Amino acid sequence: MIRPIRSTRPVHPIGPARPSRFTRRATLGTLAWLAAAIVCGPALAQSDKPLRILVGYPAGGTADLAARLVGDKIREDLKQTVIVENKPGAGGRLVMDYARAQPADGNTVVLANSAVMTIAPLVYRKLNYDIARDFVPVAPIANFQLALATGGATPARNLKDYIAWLKADPTHAAYASPALGSIPHFFGLMIGKQVGVSMLHVPFNGSAPLMTALVGGQVPASVDTLADLTEMHRAGKIHVLATSGTRRSAALPDVPTFTELGYKDIEGVGRYGVVAPAGTPRAAIDRLNAAITRALASPDLQEKFLKLGLEPQSGSADAFGKTLTSDANRWSPVVKASGFVGD
């Protein structure tokens, strides 16, 4: 806060004296300083306000952990308090509706994923936000791979055997996903189309109950984010058969990709990125992008991301916007072919 400077010199008891040349110069300098303060005041005040990173999922999840890891880094860089606020609900869509009405002053951003940036606008007819109209891209954060896994009810331990098992008895061709209208939902349909099997989708309310059913043999297979399957695979309780990236994940280097196994059209990743309310000044976006980019270049942050099953990604705000457009073009035909439409 700018505080007025109080003079300690006594007021002349007789009356105002003629200003000296030094006094006139000082007065002119003070007026110029005050004019600059009036013009720049709002921008200067931004550093006194906390940066709010909104997350549409509960504390402890991958999105929340990613936001806190990035927040810790950029707080040091920006010399600004950073607060992570969790506003879960409606598969992450609730926070987007909330965020679009927040002040576009550069102090409120959303750490969002592909579910709300790409898939929801393609699926839901009554979406309260428009990703292109209500938000501007700030920076990419990370990509995450998807994966196909089998559990205790499935004898297959590799993709070739799994496909043969399905074709021998198509009644086994059911897969679980963490939610209707999610990227895993549509990726499972993509797998079925490419391997020539009609896959039955079994939606769950989140990855935790899905994993319980997969381990217990209530569902033969699941499609989920690799991050949500990694630990159980390492423990030997499930078997991740293939991943969706263009190269193997550092989190599970023993698991091949679909493209590596000959299915070049079974490829796709999800993303985490930062967006801000529309109207946020370009200078604020560039400042945040630079801080996030520097944070993602940190070796310790990269290591923590990889352990979460996230692949750090950085780039300009404009490049991130083009990536989101490309994602929408890629997933649109898959969503349309599914026939699924949300409310």
Beta strands, then each sheet from edge to edge (+ up, - down):
strand 1: 51-55
strand 2: 82-86
strand 3: 108-113
strand 4: 135-150
strand 5: 174-177
strand 6: 200-203
strand 7: 221-225
strand 8: 239-243
strand 9: 269-277
strand 10: 310-312
sheet 1: 2+ 1+ 3+ 9- 4+ 7-
sheet 2: 2+ 1+ 3+ 9- 4+ 8-
sheet 3: 2+ 1+ 3+ 9- 4+ 10-
sheet 4: 5+ 6+
end
